[in-house]
Amino acid sequence: MKTSAKFYHAGCPVCLAAESTITRFIDRAQVDLEVIHLGSAKDRLAEAEKAGVKSVPALVIDGQTLHLNFGADLAALK
């Protein structure tokens, strides 16, 4: 069974660099990765908050939220 992961970002340079690294190193055969651009998918902000995302870029793997670097506070995207 594949692991589920969601990568939330806002499209800023920090986020795009993190996305590039994540997508290069995650084995898609083992991980079902969804990339979510919260700048253009504002309807997913509540979902990100519920998952524990406080800033982007953030990676949520099987319910565990990992904050990577700092691109933008989630509140700034509202």
C-alpha positions as CSV (number, residue, x, y, z in Angstrom):
1,M,0.0,0.0,0.0
2,K,1.3,3.5,-0.9
3,T,2.0,6.2,1.6
4,S,-0.1,9.3,1.2
5,A,1.6,12.7,1.1
6,K,0.5,16.3,0.4
7,F,2.9,19.1,-0.4
8,Y,1.5,22.5,0.3
9,H,3.1,25.6,-1.1
10,A,2.4,29.2,-2.3
11,G,4.5,29.4,-5.4
12,C,7.2,31.6,-3.9
13,P,10.9,30.9,-4.7
14,V,11.4,29.1,-1.4
15,C,8.4,26.9,-2.0
16,L,9.3,26.1,-5.6
17,A,12.8,25.1,-4.6
18,A,11.4,22.8,-1.9
19,E,8.9,21.3,-4.4
20,S,11.8,20.6,-6.8
21,T,13.7,18.8,-4.1
22,I,10.7,16.8,-2.8
23,T,9.6,15.7,-6.3
24,R,13.1,14.6,-7.1
25,F,13.6,12.5,-4.1
26,I,10.2,11.0,-3.3
27,D,9.7,7.6,-4.8
28,R,6.4,7.9,-6.6
29,A,6.1,4.1,-6.7
30,Q,5.9,4.1,-2.9
31,V,4.4,7.5,-2.2
32,D,1.1,9.0,-3.6
33,L,2.2,12.7,-3.7
34,E,-0.3,15.5,-4.3
35,V,1.2,19.0,-4.8
36,I,-1.2,21.8,-3.7
37,H,-0.5,25.4,-4.7
38,L,-2.4,27.3,-2.0
39,G,-2.0,30.6,-3.9
40,S,-4.2,29.3,-6.7
41,A,-6.2,26.8,-4.7
42,K,-7.4,28.9,-1.8
43,D,-10.4,26.5,-1.3
44,R,-7.8,24.1,0.2
45,L,-6.6,26.4,2.9
46,A,-9.0,25.0,5.5
47,E,-7.8,21.5,4.6
48,A,-4.1,22.6,5.1
49,E,-5.0,24.2,8.5
50,K,-6.8,21.1,9.7
51,A,-3.7,19.1,8.8
52,G,-1.6,21.4,11.0
53,V,0.1,23.5,8.4
54,K,1.1,26.8,9.8
55,S,3.4,28.0,7.0
56,V,4.5,26.9,3.6
57,P,6.2,25.0,2.2
58,A,4.9,22.0,4.2
59,L,4.7,18.3,3.6
60,V,2.0,16.2,5.2
61,I,2.8,12.5,5.2
62,D,0.2,10.1,6.7
63,G,-1.1,12.9,9.0
64,Q,2.4,14.0,10.1
65,T,3.0,17.7,9.2
66,L,6.6,18.7,8.4
67,H,7.4,22.4,7.9
68,L,10.2,22.9,5.4
69,N,12.1,26.2,5.5
70,F,9.8,29.3,5.5
71,G,8.2,30.8,2.5
72,A,4.9,32.3,3.9
73,D,2.7,32.1,6.9
74,L,-0.6,30.4,6.1
75,A,-2.5,33.4,7.4
76,A,-0.9,35.6,4.7
77,L,-2.5,33.4,2.0
78,K,-6.0,34.1,3.2
